[in-house]
Amino acid sequence: MADKLHFNLVSPEKEIMSANVDQVDIPGSEGLLGILPKHSPMMTILAPGVVWVKDGGQETRVFVRGGFAEITPAGLTVLAEEAVMVKDLNAEDIAKRIRNCEEDLGDADTSPETRRHAEVEIKHLKELQAAL
């Protein structure tokens, strides 16, 4: 039996995934990292992007909005600020939400707090859109 990497992906809301897999590619703050069984221990900050989980011929993609990853002899643990299965993302819905936020920004009577919220939301939605 080939070596497997124990992988856990956790968001603040729930555990997204816990499995023994062949490889996980994570969006590190300094670039994409491919993690295989017996990888050297390390920690990294995650950039917004897609985590690719590979096992046999199966691939699972999960969008993460930043967080941390820790590689130990026991495996890889990803603590994501937010995590969404890419298969659950809807391109039309995301585009509509971006348009709505941009309209909010265009309103002359929008408060500074509402403007900041809309700008952050647009940035987040564009990250999701890029994951598709």
C-alpha positions as CSV (number, residue, x, y, z in Angstrom):
1,M,0.0,0.0,0.0
2,A,1.3,3.4,-1.0
3,D,1.9,6.1,1.7
4,K,-1.0,8.5,2.2
5,L,-1.1,12.0,3.6
6,H,-3.6,12.6,6.4
7,F,-5.4,15.9,5.5
8,N,-7.7,18.0,7.6
9,L,-9.4,21.2,6.3
10,V,-11.3,23.2,8.9
11,S,-13.2,26.5,8.6
12,P,-14.6,28.4,11.6
13,E,-18.0,26.9,10.9
14,K,-17.1,23.2,10.5
15,E,-14.7,20.5,9.4
16,I,-14.8,20.5,5.6
17,M,-12.7,17.5,5.0
18,S,-10.7,14.8,6.8
19,A,-9.2,12.1,4.7
20,N,-6.0,10.2,3.8
21,V,-5.0,11.3,0.3
22,D,-2.2,11.2,-2.2
23,Q,-1.4,14.9,-2.5
24,V,-2.7,18.3,-1.6
25,D,-1.8,21.6,-3.4
26,I,-2.3,24.7,-1.3
27,P,-2.1,28.4,-2.2
28,G,0.7,29.5,0.1
29,S,1.4,33.2,0.6
30,E,4.6,32.8,-1.5
31,G,3.1,30.5,-4.2
32,L,1.5,27.1,-4.7
33,L,2.8,24.3,-2.5
34,G,2.4,20.6,-3.4
35,I,2.3,18.5,-0.2
36,L,3.0,14.8,-0.5
37,P,3.2,12.1,2.3
38,K,6.4,12.6,4.4
39,H,6.7,16.3,3.5
40,S,9.1,18.2,5.7
41,P,7.4,19.9,8.7
42,M,6.5,23.6,8.1
43,M,3.8,26.3,8.6
44,T,2.6,28.8,6.0
45,I,0.1,31.5,5.6
46,L,-2.5,30.8,3.0
47,A,-3.4,33.2,0.2
48,P,-6.9,33.3,-1.2
49,G,-7.2,30.5,-3.8
50,V,-8.0,26.9,-4.4
51,V,-6.8,23.9,-2.4
52,W,-6.6,20.8,-4.7
53,V,-7.0,17.5,-3.0
54,K,-5.8,14.5,-5.1
55,D,-6.5,10.9,-4.3
56,G,-6.2,8.2,-7.0
57,G,-8.0,9.6,-10.0
58,Q,-10.2,11.9,-7.9
59,E,-9.7,15.6,-7.4
60,T,-11.6,17.8,-5.1
61,R,-11.2,21.6,-5.2
62,V,-12.0,23.9,-2.3
63,F,-11.7,27.7,-2.4
64,V,-10.1,29.1,0.8
65,R,-10.1,32.8,1.7
66,G,-6.8,32.7,3.5
67,G,-5.7,31.0,6.8
68,F,-2.9,28.9,7.9
69,A,-1.5,25.5,7.0
70,E,0.6,23.2,9.2
71,I,2.6,20.2,8.0
72,T,3.7,17.8,10.7
73,P,4.7,14.1,10.6
74,A,1.0,13.4,11.4
75,G,-0.1,15.1,8.2
76,L,-1.4,18.4,6.8
77,T,-3.9,20.6,8.6
78,V,-5.5,23.7,6.9
79,L,-7.2,26.2,9.1
80,A,-9.1,28.4,6.6
81,E,-10.7,31.8,7.3
82,E,-13.5,30.6,4.9
83,A,-13.8,27.5,2.8
84,V,-16.3,26.7,0.0
85,M,-16.4,23.7,-2.2
86,V,-15.8,24.9,-5.8
87,K,-18.5,22.7,-7.1
88,D,-21.0,24.6,-4.9
89,L,-20.1,28.0,-6.4
90,N,-22.5,29.6,-9.0
91,A,-20.8,31.9,-11.5
92,E,-24.1,33.8,-12.3
93,D,-24.9,34.3,-8.6
94,I,-21.4,35.7,-7.9
95,A,-21.6,38.0,-10.9
96,K,-24.9,39.3,-9.8
97,R,-23.7,39.9,-6.2
98,I,-20.6,41.8,-7.6
99,R,-23.0,44.1,-9.7
100,N,-25.1,44.7,-6.6
101,C,-22.1,45.7,-4.5
102,E,-20.8,48.0,-7.3
103,E,-24.2,49.7,-7.5
104,D,-24.0,50.2,-3.7
105,L,-20.7,51.9,-4.2
106,G,-22.1,54.1,-6.9
107,D,-24.9,55.5,-4.7
108,A,-24.1,59.0,-3.7
109,D,-25.7,58.8,-0.3
110,T,-23.8,55.6,0.8
111,S,-22.1,55.9,4.2
112,P,-18.3,55.4,4.5
113,E,-19.0,52.2,6.5
114,T,-21.3,50.8,3.8
115,R,-18.8,51.7,1.1
116,R,-16.0,49.9,3.0
117,H,-18.2,46.9,3.4
118,A,-19.1,46.9,-0.3
119,E,-15.4,47.2,-1.3
120,V,-14.5,44.2,0.9
121,E,-17.4,42.2,-0.4
122,I,-16.4,42.9,-4.0
123,K,-12.8,41.8,-3.4
124,H,-14.1,38.6,-1.8
125,L,-16.5,37.9,-4.6
126,K,-13.9,38.4,-7.2
127,E,-11.6,35.9,-5.4
128,L,-14.5,33.4,-5.6
129,Q,-15.1,34.2,-9.2
130,A,-11.4,33.6,-10.0
131,A,-11.7,30.2,-8.3
132,L,-14.1,29.2,-11.0
